[in-house]
Amino acid sequence: MDIRQERPKSPGLKWRKRKEGDVPYWFADAAAVRAGFTIKSRNLSHLVSTPAQVVEQAQILQREMLAFMAGDQRGAVKFDRTFKSLLEIYQTDTESPYRTTIKKHTAQSYAVYLKKMIVHIGNRRIDECDGRDVRRWFRQWQTSGLGAARMSLAVLKAAVSFGIVCRLQGCAEFKTILGVLEFERLPSRKFAPTAAQIIAARKAAHAAGAPERALAYAIQFETTLRQWDVIGQWVGLDDPRPSAVIGYGMKWIGPSWAAIDSNLILAKVKPTKTEDTSEVEVSFDLSACPMVCEELAHIPPAERKGPLIVNRDTGLPYIRHTFQNGWKADFKAAGLPAGMWNRDLRAGGITEGGMAGASKDDRRKLAGHAKEETTEIYDRDQVEAHRRVMQKRKQYRAENGQ
């Protein structure tokens, strides 16, 4: 078992290596400490044998810190026209999208780039910088990869936009500069796994003693659902969504066997990427999916309970990085082409539908790209779209010997 799975996670909670083993500490945000919050850190080693209490105490401290910051949020960080003050306001202001809109895992990713930018450009004044500076910064960020540079630029734009909302001097002019600059973009993904490649990956998963991963691959490919909509995701205990699955000091949100009815209809899945925007719901007839049916045949009805995809090593749903490690092992054993990612399975399913002659409208519905409000009539139509696409795909595989 990956020892990292045993460490509970929570905002501010970090682990430090000690002679007696790894010890949990909670750390306050640097901005909160600068604003006068008196608890810089707290040693939680006395709770290490009870992970749930470690997380509970860390969340109490986090709430106290946020409450302190909210008490005088507008004055907590003084804007002095530097990028450092702007980036800290973006992180700490209670009205900032960083705290109100973007998802937690996205905020955690943003935090990494915000920290690096504060070190890199924090002392520069916004009203003294122009596009030439940004081009130079981008080149320096690009030494860590084009993806890192593009992400840094996106986070900078988000912070500057919030600066405009707050009427912070220099932000509007700087946003105009950012708007006219053009930078190298990441190339579009080109991989679209075929049915034969998914079959090979499923065989590798079975050989590794992980049939649940094989089921996940089959569902991803034949429904075009995204990875986290199939395996679910672990979130903090303070997440408002209900869950009956607790582990690692977190709770799990995702599909369970109860979502599949007696006719093998996987109903009303709300894709994570659209749950806060279009709120599109998608449903699928798994009986129309040959690969899924092959995998279901290995699972006795009596065992079809609880989370849909679990890690046999833990008896709990997969932690994301553990599933990714499993995919990498299956990918290598199956001899799949270098550069192919698990997320490409969705593109593979959509592409196969197009090559098979399924209509663009049906494939749009299958992928959950519709913008109109979902209704019961639309939901039935979406299931029929899935059936029509799968019929075309099965014919295509038969004709091509897959």
ZISULTA-V358978 format. One record per pair of residues at least 6 apart in sequence whose ideal C-beta (glycine too) atoms are under 7 Angstrom apart, sorted by sequence separation. I is the first residue (numbers start at 1). J is the second residue. D is the distance in whole Angstrom. If there is no record, write none. Layout:
BEGIN
i	j	d
I	J	D
I	J	D
END
This chain:
BEGIN
i	j	d
16	22	7
47	53	5
48	54	7
79	85	5
90	96	5
205	211	7
219	225	6
245	251	6
260	266	5
261	267	7
274	280	5
286	292	5
287	293	7
310	316	6
311	317	7
364	370	6
15	22	5
16	23	5
33	40	5
47	54	5
69	76	5
78	85	7
79	86	7
91	98	6
141	148	6
142	149	4
164	171	5
220	227	6
245	252	4
259	266	6
310	317	6
311	318	5
7	15	6
15	23	7
77	85	6
90	98	6
141	149	4
163	171	3
164	172	5
205	213	4
206	214	5
243	251	4
259	267	6
309	317	6
15	24	6
16	25	6
28	37	5
98	107	6
205	214	4
243	252	6
270	279	7
271	280	7
309	318	6
331	340	7
354	363	6
44	54	5
47	57	6
79	89	6
220	230	5
243	253	6
307	317	5
353	363	5
13	24	6
14	25	5
28	39	6
77	88	5
138	149	5
141	152	5
160	171	5
164	175	6
219	230	5
270	281	5
271	282	7
311	322	6
28	40	6
77	89	5
98	110	7
202	214	4
205	217	7
239	251	7
241	253	5
269	281	7
13	26	6
14	27	6
28	41	7
44	57	6
237	250	6
268	281	5
269	282	5
350	363	6
353	366	7
12	26	5
27	41	5
44	58	7
160	174	6
161	175	6
216	230	5
234	248	6
236	250	6
237	251	6
255	269	7
269	283	7
12	27	5
26	41	7
77	92	6
138	153	6
160	175	5
202	217	5
216	231	6
235	250	6
268	283	6
327	342	4
12	28	7
25	41	6
26	42	5
76	92	6
121	137	6
201	217	5
202	218	6
234	250	4
235	251	6
267	283	5
25	42	7
266	283	6
350	367	6
365	382	5
25	43	6
26	44	6
160	178	7
234	252	5
235	253	6
265	283	6
266	284	5
324	342	7
25	44	6
42	61	6
73	92	7
198	217	6
366	385	6
24	44	4
73	93	6
232	252	5
233	253	6
265	285	6
266	286	6
365	385	4
366	386	5
24	45	7
73	94	5
157	178	6
232	253	6
233	254	6
264	285	7
23	45	4
39	61	7
232	254	2
264	286	4
69	92	6
91	114	6
198	221	5
231	254	6
232	255	6
264	287	4
362	385	4
366	389	5
24	48	6
70	94	5
263	287	7
23	48	7
230	255	7
260	286	7
362	388	5
363	389	6
87	114	5
362	389	5
37	65	6
24	54	5
87	117	6
153	183	7
358	388	6
37	68	5
87	118	5
358	389	4
26	58	5
32	65	5
35	69	6
83	117	7
84	118	5
358	392	4
26	61	5
117	152	6
357	392	5
29	65	7
32	68	7
150	186	6
353	389	5
356	392	4
28	65	5
32	69	6
356	393	5
83	121	5
84	122	3
113	151	6
146	184	6
83	122	5
84	123	6
113	152	5
117	156	7
147	186	6
353	392	7
356	395	7
82	122	6
86	126	6
146	186	6
229	269	6
353	393	6
356	396	4
35	76	4
82	123	6
83	124	6
114	155	6
352	393	5
355	396	6
35	77	7
82	124	7
113	155	5
127	169	7
229	271	5
8	51	4
82	125	6
83	126	6
127	170	4
134	177	7
229	272	6
81	125	5
126	170	4
134	178	7
225	269	7
228	272	6
352	396	7
10	55	5
13	58	4
81	126	6
110	155	5
126	171	6
129	174	7
138	183	6
226	271	6
8	54	5
12	58	6
31	77	6
81	127	6
131	177	5
226	272	7
8	55	5
130	177	6
134	181	6
226	273	7
257	304	4
10	58	4
126	174	5
257	305	5
10	59	6
12	61	7
257	306	7
12	62	5
131	181	5
256	306	6
11	62	5
256	307	6
257	308	6
256	308	6
254	307	6
255	308	5
252	307	7
31	88	5
31	91	6
31	92	5
97	158	7
223	284	5
245	307	6
254	317	6
97	162	7
252	317	5
96	162	5
222	289	4
90	159	4
222	291	6
247	316	5
221	291	7
222	292	6
218	289	7
87	159	5
90	162	5
245	317	7
86	159	6
218	291	4
219	292	6
218	292	5
232	307	6
86	163	5
89	166	7
218	295	5
231	309	5
230	309	6
215	295	4
214	295	6
86	168	6
211	295	7
232	317	5
234	319	6
231	317	6
282	368	4
211	298	6
231	318	5
233	320	7
81	169	6
280	368	5
79	168	5
81	170	6
202	291	7
280	370	5
231	323	6
198	291	7
216	309	5
278	371	5
281	374	5
215	309	7
274	368	6
280	374	6
279	374	7
283	379	6
212	309	5
271	368	5
212	310	6
281	379	7
285	383	6
288	386	7
283	382	6
284	383	7
288	387	5
212	312	7
282	382	6
283	383	5
285	386	6
289	390	6
210	312	6
284	386	5
285	387	5
288	390	4
209	312	7
290	394	6
213	326	5
227	342	6
210	326	6
227	343	6
213	330	6
265	383	7
226	346	6
208	329	6
208	330	6
224	346	5
221	345	5
205	330	5
220	345	4
224	349	4
204	330	4
207	333	7
220	346	6
224	350	5
221	348	6
222	349	6
217	345	6
221	349	5
201	330	5
204	333	4
201	331	6
204	334	4
104	235	7
203	334	7
104	236	7
201	334	5
200	334	4
200	335	7
201	336	7
200	336	7
197	336	6
224	366	6
224	367	5
193	340	6
198	345	7
191	339	7
191	340	5
193	344	6
192	344	7
193	345	6
191	344	4
194	348	7
189	344	6
192	347	5
193	348	4
191	347	7
192	348	5
195	352	7
189	347	7
192	351	4
222	390	7
59	237	7
59	238	6
55	237	6
55	249	4
54	249	6
51	248	7
52	249	6
51	249	5
195	397	5
196	402	5
195	402	4
194	402	7
10	236	6
9	248	7
10	249	6
8	248	5
9	249	6
8	249	2
9	250	6
8	250	7
5	248	6
5	314	7
1	313	5
1	314	6
5	319	5
5	322	6
2	322	6
END
